Amino acid sequence: MSAIGVVSSCSCLRPGVWLLKSGMQKMSSFGLHTAARCAAKDYYEVLVLGGGAGGIAMSARMKRKVGAGNVAVVEPSKTHYYQPLWTLVGGGAKQLAASARPMGSVMPKGVEWIKSRVTALDPDKNCVWLENDIKVSYKYLIIALGISLHYEKIKGLPEGFDHPKIGSNYSVHTVEKTWKAIQDFKEGNAIFTFPNTPVKCAGAPQKIMYLSDAYWRKTGKRSNANIMFNTSLGAIFAVKKYADALLEVIKERNIAVNYKRNLVEVRADRQEAVFENLDKPGETEVHQYGMLHVTPPMGPPAVLINSPVSDATGWVDVDKETLQHKKYPNVFGIGDCTNLPTSKTAAAVAAQSGVLDITISLVMKNQLPAKKYDGYTSCPLVTGYNKVILAEFDYNAQPLETFPIDQSKERITMYHMKADMMPLLYWNALLK
């Protein structure tokens, strides 16, 4: 979670189809929210940490269960961002303003918005601590704190973004720099990176690469570009069906893929990117670039590291089928901040929110959770300005597709779903 705003990762499909049918019917019960700057009470029946997709969706669901006055959301940001649109913003197909809404406009009406930051969690005493030593207690806690970006873990960043030819679709401060770098590109290496950490929307680092390729073909610059995808991973995508399709796209468009390469330094004044060869630790290689897109290292929010609710790596430790905490039965997690073994996307949040809703309902009745989350997630893989491969899959990296077609094929219809339909569903259904 960032002070500049809350973002949500890849767009959702299978949950989105359900939301289109049912979510629109519920919109009339929500409206603008007027909130106090700090906690109006020191106890809430349901306390939600985080105002991203998971936090807002769950606060809306909890409002219907226990009443608006008994639910509070802790979130310091004034703006809520729909980040899946940033792929298209970075590629010049959408405007940044279209991805933003005032935080107050997405808060369920009547739910208390606590404009503060969580500084500590004490699940043994059923309370959390906020800034200025404010203590808030709860009966049930939902943790939806998202994921943190760490540009600073790459030497030369974030100050390197002050130079031209470099951008990143993962930050509101740098996404428009990506589009400028694409437009200003003249010749040389165009490098796109994937870090050696978990990331939100694992397809996004290569989506912007395909859009860049398409733009340069359109403007006659493609013959001057050596497009490189330097990824820390050993495969282009985790699901074989979609990986095979992407490799065909990569071959057709003459893109070079270098596996097990992790960006460790950017010398922006010299347009040089330094990569570590993960197969030979300590060995580095330097590439000159005419354009560089950086996907930053990511990790759990600082407040979760060494927290009682987290595992050894800092992610909220929940049961992968119920989203209930493994140690504290009145604590739950959703979205990017959890250790669920699936891709961190808004599609996952949409699926998880339905499961978590049922889980909490049963826990409130002193019953055991029964609904099982299958790990469903989705990533519309943008391969051009009118092409998308729609990847949907489960915990076992097996396709779990919505439509009775081969979704590994590039399709115009799926592009319009990604670019036009899913933002509407997000604002008007998932968050409601």
Protein Blocks (a to p, Z undefined) as FASTA:
>chain_A
ZZkbccdddddfklmmmmmmmmmmmmmmgccddddfbdfbfbdfbdcedjbfklmmmmmm
mmmmnopklpccddfbfbdcdfklmmmmmnopacfklmpccfklmpcghiacdddddfbd
cfknopaddehhiacddfbdcddebjaddfklpghiaklmmpghiacfkbfklmmmmmmm
mmmpmbdcddddddfbdcehjllmmmmmmmmmmmmmmnopmmmpccddddfbfbfbfblk
lmmmmmmmmmmnopacdehiacfbdcfknopacdddfklghiacddddfbdcdddddddd
fklgopakbcfkopacddfklopafklmmbccehjlbccfcdddfklmmmmmmmmmmmmm
mmmnopacfbdcehiacddddfbjkbccdddddfkopacdfbfcdfkbccfklmmmmmmm
mmmmmmmmmmZZ
